[in-house]
Amino acid sequence: EMDARISVSTPEQLTSFLGQEDSVLREKVELIKASGANVVFVQKGVDELVQHYLAREGIYTVRRVPRSDMQNLAKATGGRIVSKLSEIVAGDLGNAELVDERKVGEDGMTYVLGCSNPKAVTILIRGGSEHVVDEVERAIEDALGDVVATLKDSKIVAGGGAVEIELSKRLREYAKSLSGRERLAVEEFASAFEFIPTTLAENAGMDPIDVLTELRAVHDSGQRDFGLNLFSGGIEDTLVNGVIEPLRVKTQAVASATEVAIMILRIDDVIAARKSGGAAGKAGGMMGYD
């Protein structure tokens, strides 16, 4: 789009100008029609007269489409973004079974459906409040991230707290070979892992103590893939029943939590040392004054 100023002094000049403008617009419409396109997405504005001519030719037009949406449309339909109408060829066109305008709430939306091999899709999230929508969006992003991590690594582990209970069991066995403060530290580290299955049980309305006791007993018997299945409400082999987690996410969670715990413990040591030093300095000053 651009601004222009034209000076017209006679009615004949005005008529000639309008005729030339109409001719140029019709030429553009003919180029679109000749390409075989029946839907046009435009990043900027479209003259109302052009929209009228396109509609008369059975061509649906969507204007002021954001650049990011244009790129996603190209990925979804297999089309190519074209800057000049004179450069359009049949190979630039994308394909979809249906392009439909629908009203969602108070907004009108254009749906592009039935793409043969879409490389981009849209997930429409709706909710009773903005907070609900934000929570659903966060959950979807987390789920998609898990799927991507699984596809990249092709490695999964049993979910439902199965990994945490097994790690807790192994750490307690290792703690028996230690003594003193080291043993206490390892045992506390093992207890921290058990917060995952107990929290899952609480959120599902189950008794966390009963769940933890049963999980410990099952893992002590050698069934390391058994965890809590919130869909069935029971303790079962989560790996077999499809309650799984990406290995990358699990290892990253354990590593990050461990690093945070170590950092907090180090900060506590520094604060305690400073307090002790400050108190000793004050006492020395008072003795010198006396």
Secondary structure as GFF3:
##gff-version 3
##sequence-region A 1 290
A	DSSP	alpha_helix	11	35	.	.	.	ID=ss1
A	DSSP	beta_strand	39	41	.	.	.	ID=ss2
A	DSSP	alpha_helix	48	56	.	.	.	ID=ss3
A	DSSP	beta_strand	60	62	.	.	.	ID=ss4
A	DSSP	alpha_helix	67	77	.	.	.	ID=ss5
A	DSSP	three_ten_helix	85	87	.	.	.	ID=ss6
A	DSSP	three_ten_helix	90	92	.	.	.	ID=ss7
A	DSSP	beta_strand	98	104	.	.	.	ID=ss8
A	DSSP	beta_strand	107	113	.	.	.	ID=ss9
A	DSSP	alpha_helix	130	153	.	.	.	ID=ss10
A	DSSP	beta_strand	156	158	.	.	.	ID=ss11
A	DSSP	alpha_helix	162	175	.	.	.	ID=ss12
A	DSSP	alpha_helix	180	193	.	.	.	ID=ss13
A	DSSP	alpha_helix	195	203	.	.	.	ID=ss14
A	DSSP	alpha_helix	208	220	.	.	.	ID=ss15
A	DSSP	beta_strand	226	229	.	.	.	ID=ss16
A	DSSP	beta_strand	234	237	.	.	.	ID=ss17
A	DSSP	beta_strand	244	246	.	.	.	ID=ss18
A	DSSP	alpha_helix	247	289	.	.	.	ID=ss19
###
